[in-house]
Amino acid sequence: MPSMDPAALQTFKSEVALKFQLYNSLFTSLPFHRIEKTGILLSMLLNVCEEGYKKKKSPVQIMDEFFTNHTSYRLEQEQTDLLFRFVQYVERQVVLFDALEDAAFSKINDLSGPGTLKQLKNFLEQSGTPNDNKPDENFCVKMVLTAHPTQFYPGSVLGIIHDLSKALQENNTSLVNTYLQQLGKTPFFKKQKPTPFDEAMSLVWYLDNVFYPAVGRILTYADNELKDWLPGDKPLLQMGFWPGGDRDGNPFVTASTTLQVAAALRSSIVKAYYIDVRRLKRRLTFKETDTLIANLEKRLYSEVFGEYSNQNLSAEEMIRQLRQIRDTLVYQNNGLFAGLVDNLIQKMHAFGLFYAALDVRQDSSVHVALYKALTTNSSALPNGFESMPEAEKLAVLAALQPLDNSQSFAEAIHADTIETVKAIRTIQERNGEAGCYRYIISQCNSAMNVMEVYGLFLLSGWTAETLTVDIVPLFETIDDLHKAGDIMEKLYSLPAYRQHLKRRGNRQTIMLGFSDGTKDGGYLMANYSILLAKQTLTSLSRNYDIDVLFFDGRGGPPARGGGKTQKFYASMGNDVSGKEIQLTVQGQTISSNFGTIDAAQYNMEQMLNAGLKGFIKHPTKPTLEAAQEELLQELARDGFSAYVQLKEHPMFVDYLSHASPVRFYAETNIGSRPAKRGSAAKLSLKDLRAIPFVGAWSQLKQNVTGYYGVGTALEKAEQRGEWKKLKEMYQQSLFFRTLIDNCEMAMMKCYFPLTIHLSTHPAFGEIWNMIYREYELTRKYLLLLSGKNELMADYPVEQLSVQMRERIVLPLTTIQQYAITKVRDMEDAGGALSNPAMKSTYEKLVMRCSFGIINAGRNSA
């Protein structure tokens, strides 16, 4: 069980909580309109909210009381102007809190303690000589940055947070004040949607400022200290990248976007090398090394400032030159500055000339439609293809010939799909094969979907022998997760696909999506189904002598696979392939877990530790014992029944649309991708993407997807007389305990007084009460299970952080609910037509509140 660290909590109180109160007072000098009043009025509003909710008042009653008793504003326009100023103020309070947490990170967390590589080294040394339980020689942790729209900070604000953290670390009050003033004048709101290229460049900021130095540090340490225990020559850390390659549901990502982003990734990493080499040149002033480093600098200079077509750069060649320099330093100069050269060698080894491998992703329905178009206007497919049995279709797809260059398509997306496959080859020629070598199929629900992509490569001019791309099925819904084994067995048995895998080193990557699984089947069933799919696919792949690699599509919140991720990986036994750890890192999770070099290094080391230690510690132990697995299966079934009952309630989608800001998501301009699939005006659960779905529950402070069904499942287990077994599983199984810990985190961010006025609503009262009852039931059973008297009691620092953040945004959640009600009332009364400007103002207010609420949650969408 995790142990409470009173010193860490004390440090948090002094370095974050206390400093927040002190620096918060500086906000009175921020350059807002009538700011001196805004700060005072905001603290009054917070007080009115807290008192009002104790008395079960609604957000509208609270706001009306505030305007009447604490302001002289009677005109609606004056009142909304003040509310927008509150939003600005709170947004900046959240930034201050973020920066304080970032600045205190290394004081609160033990950077040499549990889960770090230093601790792993101690563990390995105590285990004796390096043994047979070494990790797979290709083991690595691959972090794939995605552009999913859960990050509301524009690049300019990210830069200020970075600088503000530094000034706070140094206790430079004058500089803190200056940055707070800069923050006051810097707009948070994006007037236009970002393009996919904009999204890519905002993540390149993290690659340059955080991952590049952090990965260098980690790999240099591992190379120096852990070499005896680590296998192979493959970098332990690798980066992946989705912006510019992920076209699933995003009509703005085209083949030219993909090429543009790949070129930007190459130019960015070469610039990073050039800066490093320039710094090295100032140190390497010795005979021989000075000439060698100057030559390298020239090569990089011509790539950075010259023409793309003149490139003759190779990462391998640069590494060879650096090793020559290092040898000279060791043998002729007592090894002076050899560590700096080692660091750059490790970076070049990890990042090559591609920085992060660009993945291409598309929905299977696009490929199906493309083949349908080919049956009517091309000779590429035989007559009657659509009516053939599946086995014949698969054989046809495995033997396709390149399309004629004159082939045209009525739909632009079909032409672009072919162009995208051709673009992959161009990127491989420019950046190396590692620059773009995976094609991910979302909504993959058959072997046909995989072979359709195989066929696309053949149609685009690749041959079976030259196909240097991994085809990655993505299984997301509960049904797809349960069918995954059958689908993969069919593919493994198909001679053409089996030969393809052989050429790819007998390695198959399979992606599993947490977000849609939770939306589809609820928290317990999604997590259980993913574990079951991994066990099934591991066993199946071993039977076929194939190394299966799991790529987890994880979001920020526990409901989307986030939370204490490294503990899930640490809990995996030998029944789940751990040959690599691959996961998506998106939106807020990037800024909250990897926002600074220290935080990124710490969190990446936790992942490495989890993966590496598992091999050595549990070579024969399964993730769960047979009895535990049976118990978890029962819990998942009962949780699923409860969740489906809620999801199938006739008012479920209407309730979400009525009470939450879900229908305003598209206007936030935070992502280039539409908030829902399809173009229907009415909101449907199927079309709604998982991010706005989970994010809407989060802003409503009900977090349904993070706990619903858990209480019911635990209660039923108790009624069956299985409580003792449950308690034992909680104490003995890290997998189950992490599942419960994450559930507690989701519940900690709930606040039902915000919506209690809906408990008596004629249409929505029943569903509100269903959700609240399940919350209370889950809370009761989780506390019984943990033996504690409050949620997250084992994580006091995180508990306090959540409490403080939730308090900072309480005025925003209240203002948001107030504005949603105003919009609804105007629509119901027909007032939207008589005063469209006011309706638009309230809609904008709803959307602007989202920014602060989601940013404060750090992993809430």
N, C-alpha and C positions, 0 to 999 in steps of 0.2 A: 504494500500500500504506500502511496506517496506520503512523505512526512512533511509536516508544516515547518517552514523555516522562519522563525520569529525575526531573525536578523534581516531577511529579505523584505518582510512586511514593514519593519521599522524604516528601512532604507526607502521603500516606496512612499511611506507616509511623509518622510522629510524631503526626499528628492522630487517627488511628483505632487502629492496632495498639498503639502504646505506651500511649495513654490507656485503651484497653480493659483492659490489664493493671493499670494504676493504679487505675481506678475499680472494677474487678472485686474488688479487695481490700476495697472498702467494703461488699460484699455480706455480709461476716461480721456486720455490724450489722443486717441485715434482720430484720424481725420474723417469722421462721419458728420453728416448734417445733424445739428443739435445733439451731439453725442453725449454731452454731459448728462442730459436728461435720459437718453436711451439706456445707459448703464443702470441708472437708479430705477427706472421704470421696469426694466427687465427683471431685476432682483425682486421687485414688488410682484410682478407677474408670476414668477416662480413660486413665491409664497402663496399667492392667491390660488395657483394650480394645486399645490400640495394640500392646502386647507380644503379647497373645493372638492377634490377627489375623496378626501376623508368623509365628506358629507354626501357622497354619491351624486355629485352634480355633474352635468354634461359639459363637454368643452364649450358649447354655445353659452350655457349659463355662466360658466367661469369667465369667458371673454367679455360677456355683457356686463358682468359685475365689475370686472377690471376697468373697462372703459368708463363706466358710470362713477365708480368710487375713487379711482386713482388718476384719471386724466380729465382734461377739459375738452377732449375731442368728441364732438357729437356728429360731425359729418362723416359719411362712410369713407370718402376719399382720404380724409385726415387719418382715420383709423387704420386703413390698409397701408398708408405710407409708413406709419409707425411700425406695423407688423413686418414690413419689408426691412426696416432698419434693425428690428430684433433678429431677423433671419441672418442678416449680414454679421451682426454682433456675435451670435451663437456660432456661426460657421467659423469665425476666427478664434473663438474660445476653444473649439474642437481642435483647430490647428495647433494652438498653444499646448493643449493637453497631449496631442500626438508628439509634438516636438520634445516635450518634457519626458515622456516615456522613452522616446528614442535616445535622448541624452543620458538617461539613467540606466539604460539597458545593461551595460557592462558592470554596473554596481549592484543591480538587483539579481542578475543571473550569474552563476558561477561558470565562467568561460573555460575552466579546466575541470569542471565537475562532471556529474553523471550525464551520460549521453554524448560527451565530447570525444574527440580523437585522443586527447591526453589520457582520459579515463580508459579508453579502449586499449591504449598501449599498456597501461598498468594491468588491465585484465588479461591481455595476451601474454605478458611476461609471467604472470602468476599461473597461467595455464601450462607453462613449461615450453618445450621447444615447439616450433611450428609443426602442426600435426596434419593428419589427412583430411581434416574437416575444413580445408581452405575453401574460400568462396570460388565460384566458377571463374575461370580466367578472364571472362568477359564482363564480370560484375561491374556495375556502375550505378550511380543515381542520376537519372535524367530529369531535369526540371524543365517543363515546357511552358513558356510564358504565353498566355492567351489574351486576346483583346476583348473578352466578354465584358459587357458594360456594367461593371460594378465599381469603377473607379471614377470619382467625381472631380478629383483635383486636376486642373490643367497643369501643364508642364511648368509654367511660371510659379505656381503655388508650390509644387513639389520642390523646386529649387529653393524657395524661401524656407520651407520646412527643414530642408537639409542644412541650410546656413544657420537657421534659428537654433536647431539642435546643438550645433557646434558652439554657438555663442552661449547657450544655456550650460553646456558642459564646462565652459571656461568661466561661468558666472560673470560674464561681461554684460552688466545691466544696461550700459549705454548702447551697446550694439543690439541687445535684445529689443530695447525701446525703438531703435531705428528700424529693425526688421518688422516689428509690430506695426509701425507706421506704414512701411512699404506694403504690408499685408492689407492694411486698411484701404489703400488706394488701388490694390490689384483686384481686377474682377475675377470672381470664381465661376461666373456663369458663362457658358459657351453659347454665343448667339447662333452659331451654325453647327450642324452635325459634323463631327470629325470625319475625314475620309479614312479608308483603311490604311493609307500611307501615313496619315497623321497618327493613327493608333500605333502603327509600327514604330514611328520615330519616338513616341512617348515611352515605349518600352525599351528602345535602344538607350534611352537616358539611364534606365536601371542597369542595362548591360555595361555601359561605360563607367558609371559612377559607383556601382555596388558589386555586381557579379564578377566583373573583370578582376578587381583587386582581391575579392573574397576567395574566388576559385584559385587564384595564384597562391594565396597564403595556405589554403587547405592542402592543395596538391604538393606544395613544396614540403610541408610538414610530413605528409604521408610518405613521400619519397625518401625523406631523410630518416624518419623514425619507425615506419611500419613496413618497410620493404620486405623483410623476411617473412612476414605473414601474408603479404598481398600477392595475388597472382598476376600473371600477364603484364602486358605493357599498355593496356588500354587505360585512358584517363578515368579516374574514379568518378569524376563529375563531368556531366555534359549538359549543354543547354539546347532546348528546342524552342520553336517559335511558330505561332499561329497567325498573327496579323499579316494580311497579304496573301496567305495561303488558304485560310479557312473561308470557304465560300458557301458553307451550309446555311441557306436561308439569307445570305447576304448578297443581293444583286450587284453591289458596288465593287465586289472583288472580281477582277478579270485576270486573264493571262498576263496582260501588260502590268497590272498591279503586282502580280507575283514576281515578275522579272525585276520590276523597280525596287521592290523590298529586298530581294536577294542581292541586288547591286549595292543597296544602302548598307546591308549587313557586312558585305565584303569591305566596302570603303571605310566603315566605322571601325572594324577590327584592325585594318591596316593602319589607320590613324592612331589607334591605341598603341600598337607596336612601335610606330614611329616616335611617339612621345616617350615611350619607355627607353627606346634605343638612344634617343637624345640625352636622356637623364644618365644612362649608363656611360655614354661617351665622356661625360664630365668626370667620371670616376676612373675609367680605364685609360689612363694616360701613360701606361707602361709601353715599353718597346714591344712590337709585334701586335699586342692587343689593340693599340690605338688605330693601326691600319685596318685590321679586321673589322672593328666596330664601325669605322668610317665608311667602309665599303657597304656594310649592311645598311647604314643610314642612307647612303645614296640610292640603294635599290628601293628602299621604302619611300624615299622622297619622290622618286620618279613615278611610283604607283599612286601616291597621294595627290601629287600635283600634275601628273602627266595624263596621257590618254588611256582609256580602258584597253584599247586594242594593242597598246605597247607592253602589256603585262607579260612578264616572264618570271613572275614570283612563284615560289613554292615553299610551303610551310616546312616540308622535310629538309629542303636545302638550307633554310634559315636556321633550323634547329641544328643541322650539321655544323654550320659556321659558329653558332653559339657554343656548341660542345668543344670546338677547337679552341675558342677563346677561353673557355673554362679550364681546359687542360693546361693551357699556357699559364693561367693564373695560379693553378695548383702547383705546377712543377717549377715555375720560375718566380712567383711572387707570393709564396706562402699562403696561397688560397685567398688573398685579399679580394673582397667584393665577389667571390665565387657564388655566395648566396644570392646576390642580386641577379646574376646570370641564370642560376638555377630557377629562380622565380619566373623569369621570362621564358625559359625553355618549357616549363610546366604550362604556362598560359598558351604558348604556341601549340603545344601538344593537345591541349583541350579545345582550343577555339579554331585552329587551322586558319583557313582563309574564308570561313563561312560564319564565324562568331556563334551562331545558333542554327541548328538544322531546321530548315523551313519545311513544315509539314503542309501537304495539300489535303483538304477535307471537303467532301461533297456528299449530299444526301442521295441515297440509292434511287429515289424517285426520278432524279434528273437523268441518271444513266438509263433507267427503264424507258423514259420518254425519248431519249436519244436513239435507242435501238428501234423503238416504234417508228420514229421518223425515217430511219435507215431502211426499214422494210418497205416503205412506200416510194422512196426516191433514190435508191441506190442498189447496185448489184452486189454489195459487200456481203449481204445475207441471202441464203437460199430461199426460194419460194416456200411459203407455208411455214416459215420459221416460228411464228407466234403460236401455231397450233401443234408444234412438235412436242413429244414427251420431254420431260426435263433432262433425262440422260443424253438425248440427242442434241438438245440445245447446248448443254455443257460442252459436248464434243465439237460443235460448230464454233463456239466462242474460243475454244482452245486452239483453233487452227485458222483464225481469220488472217486475211492479207491486208496490206496497207491500202487506205482509201486513195482513190484517184485524186490528184491535186485539184481537179476541176469540181470536185464534190462541193455542193453548196447546201446550206440549211436555211429553212424558213425562220427558225428560232435562233436568235443571237446566242442564247445560252448553250445551244448544242454545238455551234461553231466554236464557242469559247472553251467548251469542255475538251474538244480535240486540241485546241491551241495550248491549253494548260498542260496537257500531257507532253506536248512538244517542248513547252517551256521548261519542264523538269530536266529534259536532256541538256538544254542550253545552260541551265544553272549548274548542272554537274560538270559541264565542260569548263565553266568559268571558276566555280568555287570549289570544285572537287565533289566526288560522289556524296560525301557526308553533308554537303550543303543542302541537299533536297533529295531524300530517298524513301519517303513514305507517302502513301496515298491512303487516307482514312475514309471509310465508308460509314456515314451515320445512317441510322434507321436500317441497319443491315439485318435482314430477317430470313435469308436463304443463302445456300451455296451459289445460286445463280447471281446474287448481288455481288459476290466476290469475283466470279468469273467474268461478269460484265465489265469490271474494271480491268481485269487481265486482258480481255479482248480490246478494250480501249487503247492499251499500249500497242497491241499488234496493229490496230487500225491506224495508229499514229506513226508507224514506221519503225517501231522497235521489233526485235525478233525475240523468240523464246530464249535464245542463247545470250542475247545482249541486254536482257531486262534487269537493270540494276536498281530495282525499286521494290520495297516491301509493301504488300497489300495488306491493310490492317482493317479487319471488320470491327465495328463498334456496336456492342450490345448494350441496350439501355433500359427498355421496358422490362417488367417482371417476366412477361411471356418470352421475350427474346433471350433474356438471361437463362431461362429454363431450357430453351431450345438450342443454346450455344453449342453444347456437346455434339448433338446430332449434326448440326451444320458443319462443324469442323471435321467430324469423322468423314462426312461425305467428301469434303475437300481433300483430306489426307489420303483418301482412297482413290482419288482421281489422278491418273498417271501424269497428265500434263502439269497439274498443280504440284504434285509430289516432286516432279523434276525441277520445277521452279524453286521450291523450298530447298532442294539439294544444292542448287546453284547459289542460294542465299545462306549457305552454311547450316542448313537444317534448323533454322530459327524462325519461329512464327510469333509476331507481335499481335496481341489481341487487346483491344481497348474495351474497358467496362465503364459505363457512365453512371455515376451516383445520382446526378440531379434528376433526370427523368425517371429513374427507378423510384426515388422517394416520392415524386409527384404522382407516380402511377400507383405505387403500392404501400406508401407510408414508410416510416422510419425503420421499424424492425424488419419488415419483409424485404425492403431494399437491401439492407446490410446483410441479412442472412442469404438472400438470393445471390449477391455478389460473391460471398464466401463460398457458397455451394458451387457456383459456376467456376470459380478458380480451382476448387478441389477436383471437379469433374474434368476440366480442361487439362489440369496438370497430369492426372492419371492417364487420360486419353493420349496426350502428347508423348508421354513416356513410353506408352505401348507402341507408338509409331516411331520411336527414336528421334523425336523432335523436341528441341528446347523451346518451351513456350515462355514468352515474356509478356507480363501483364502491364498495361498502360492504363492508369486510373484517371478517369476524367473527374477530378475533384474540384468543387467550388470552395468558397470561403467558409460558409456556415456548416455546422454539423449536418444539417438537412441535405447538404449537397456534397458530403464526403469530407468536409473540412474538420476543424477542431484539432484534437491531439493526434494528428496524422501519423507522426513517427511511432506512436505507441501501437497503432494498428499494425504497422510493419514489423515492429519488434515482437508482436504477439503471434506472427505467422509460424506455423510448424512445418514439418517436412512434407505435408500433404498439399502445400501451396508453393508453386515454383517461385523461388526468390533469386533467380539468376540476374535480375536487374530490378531496381525500383524506378518506375517511370510514373510521373504524375503531372497533371496540369496545375499551374499556379496562376491565379487570375485576379484581376481587379484589386480590391482592397487587400487580398492576401499578399500580393506583391509588396504593397507599401507597408503593411503592418508587420509581416514576418521577415521581409527582405528589404526594408526601407533604408537601413544603414549597413555598413560593412560588418560591424560587430554582430548585428542581429542576423544578417544573411549567413555569416560564417557559423554562428552558433546553430541556427536552424538546419543548415545543410549538414553540419557535423552530426546533428541528432539523427538525421536520415541515414547517413553513412554508418553510424554506430549501430542503428537498428538493423540494417541489412547485413552488415559484416558479422555482428555478434551472433545473429540467428544461426548462421552456418556452423559456428563453433560450439554454440551452447546447446542447440536442439537438433542434432543431426538425425535423430530418429523419432522425435516427439511430434505428434500431430497438433494442429491448432487447438482443437477441442477433443476431449475424450468422448467416446461413443455416447455415453449417458448424457454428457453436456450438450452434444450436438442434437440429440433427440429433444432435450428440454428447450433448446433455442428454437428448434423447428416448431414446437408447439407454441412458443411465445410469438414467433413470427406469424403463424396462422391466425392466432387470436388477435394480434395487433392489426393484421391485414383486414380481418372481418370488421373490426371497429372502424378503421380508416375508410374502408369502402362504403360502409353505412353512412359516414359523414359526406364522402365525396359524391355519393349518389342521392344525397338529400336534394329535393327539387330546387331549393333556394341556395345551394352551395355557391355556384358561380355568381348568381345575382347578389348574394351577400358580400362576396369579395369585391365585386364591382361597385356596390353601394357604399361600403364602409371603408375600403382601402383606396390608395392612390393608383391602383393597377392601371386604370385606363389613361393615366397621365404620363406613364413611363416613356412613351414614344417621344414626348415633347422635351425630355430632359437633355437631349443632344449630347449624351455621354458616350454613345457608341454609334458605329456606322451601320449597325445591323438593326432591322425592324424588331419591335418588341414581341410580335407574334407572327406565326406562319400563316399564310393565306390572307385573303383580302376581305373576308366577311366583316360587316360592320358590328354585328353582335359578338360579344366576347364568348369564346367557347374554350373549355378546358383543354381540349386536344390541341388547338392552335396556339394556346398560350405557352410561351417559352418558360422553361424552368426558372430562369433567373428572375424575371418579373413576378412569377408566381410565388417563389420563396421570399423575394424582396418585399412583396406587398404584405404578406403575413407578418414579416419582420417589422415593417413600419406601423402596422396595426397593433403591434406589441402583443401578438397572439402566437407567433412562431409555430403554428400547427404542425408543420412538416418535421419539426425537430423532436416531437414527443407523442403526437397523437396515436393512441392505441397501446402505448407502453403500459399505462396504468391498468387498463382493462386486461391486458395480457398477464401482468403480474398478479392481479386480483384473482384471475381464473386459476392460475398456477397454485396460489395459496388455497383456493377452494378445493383443488384436487389433492391437497395435502403435500405439495411439493416445495413448501417454503424453505425447509432445511436444505434441500438440494440447490435451490436458487441462491441461498446465502453462501453455500460452499462454492458454487460456480463464480459468484461475485468475488470471493476471496482468492480463488485459485486461477481463474482465467483472465489473463490480461486483455484478451479480445473482448470478452463480455464487459469487463470493468470499464474499458475505454468507451465502449458503446454507451454505457450508463453515464460516464463522466461527460461525454459530449451532449447527451440528452439534458443533463443538469445545466450545461452552459446555455443551451437553447432556451430553457425554462427561466433561467436567471434574467433573460432579456425580455420577459413578458411583463405586461402591466395592464391588468384587466380593468382597473378603475377608469382608464381612458375611454373604454367603450361600454361601461356598465349600463349606460342609458339605453343601449340596444336590447338589454335583457327583457324589457317589457314591450319591445316593438312588435306590432301585430304580425308583420311578415317575417322578421328576422330574430325575434326573441327566442324561438325554439332552437335555432342553430347556434346562437350565441351561448345559450345555456348548455348545449351539448358540449361545446368546446371548453367552456369554463369547468364543467363537471369533470371532463377528462383531464384537464390541467391539474385540478385539485387532487384527483384520484392518483395521478402519476406522481405528484409531489409527495403525497402521503407514503406511497410504496417505495419511492426512491430513498426517502429518509429512513424508512424501516430497513431497507437493504444496506444502506451505508452506516446505519447506527448513529448518524449525525442529526443535529437539529436545524440545520440550514443547508441550502443548496451550495455546491462548490466549496464546502468547508475544508476540503483537502487542498484547495488552491487559493489561499487567502489573498495573495497579491492580485491574481486575476479577478477574484471576487470583488475586491475593493475598486479595481479599475472599472469593472462593469458597472458597479453602483454609481461611481462618480460620473461616468459617461452618460448613463441613463438620466441622471439628475440634470446634467448640463442641457440635454435635449428635451427635457419634459415640456418647456414652453413651446418648442417646435412641434412636437407631436400634438400638442393641444391646438396650436394655430392651424396645423394641417387639417385636423378633424373639423375645426370650426369652418375653415375655407371649403372643405368637401361638402359640409352641410349646406353652406350658403349657395354653392353651385347647384346642388340637388334641389334646394327649395326654389331657386329661380327657374330651374327647368320644369319642376312640377307645377309651378304657378304661372308658367308662360312668361315670366319676367325676363327670361334670357333674351327674348325678342325685343322687349321694350328698353332693356339696358345692356346691350351686348358688351359694352366697354367694361362695365363692372364685373360681369360674369368672367370675362377674359382676365381681369385683374385677380379674381379669386383663384382661377385655374392656374395662373402663373405662381400664385402664392403656394398652392398645393405642391407644385413641382419644385419650387425653390426650397421648401422645407425638406423635401426628399434628400437634398444634397447633404445637409448637416446631419440628418438622422442616420443616413447610411454610412457616412464617413465616421460618425461617432461610434457606430456599431463595430467597425473594423472588420468583421467577418459576417455581415448580416444579409448579404445578397448573393 
